[in-house]
Amino acid sequence: PLEISLLADSLTVLDISGNTITASGDELVWIDTLRELKEFNARLCNFNYNGIYPGIASLTNLEILDLSEVGFSGEIDGSLFAPLQSLFFLNMAKNNFNSSIPSELAA
């Protein structure tokens, strides 16, 4: 989906849920470019990553974020969510996190 970044200046909603997109590590760098996104649904994509991909923090316009069943694991770094001041819906169900909900998400 690196080609998606060509739409970065105008794309406000991106729903790639249920696709057979497989990516990990640096292959997720295209997410960093989508700074105008208000809604991002990647449910059921295969984003194998230890923790939450840090590029999520650059999506400061996000209001809705669905990262359920994407293959994330490990600890949740709450600081990644601090810049997402407009976020009001977050779904991270059915991943393999091994930490509690960070205080940044409890507010």
JOPEJO-V647207 format. One line per field, one symbol per residue. phi: phi as a letter, one per 40 degrees, with the letter a starting at -180 (. if undefined). psi: psi as a letter, one per 20 degrees, with the letter a starting at -180 (. if undefined). burial: + if it has 9 or more other C-alpha atoms within 8 Angstrom, else -. A space follows every 50 residues. Layout:
phi = ???
psi = ???
burial = ???
This chain:
phi = .dcdcccdcbcbbbbbcgcccbaafcccdccdcccccbbbbbdgcbbdac gbdccdccccccbbbbbcfbgcagcccccccdcccccbbbbbcfbbcbbc ccccccc
psi = jhhhihjhiipipoojqjrkppqrciijhhhhiliiphpookpjrnkoqo bpphihhimiiphpookqlijqrbqoohhhigimhipippokqkalqkrr pqhhii.
burial = ----+-++--+--+-++-----+++--+++++-+++++++++++++++++ +++-++++++++++++++++++++++++-+++++--+--+-+--+-+--- -+-+---
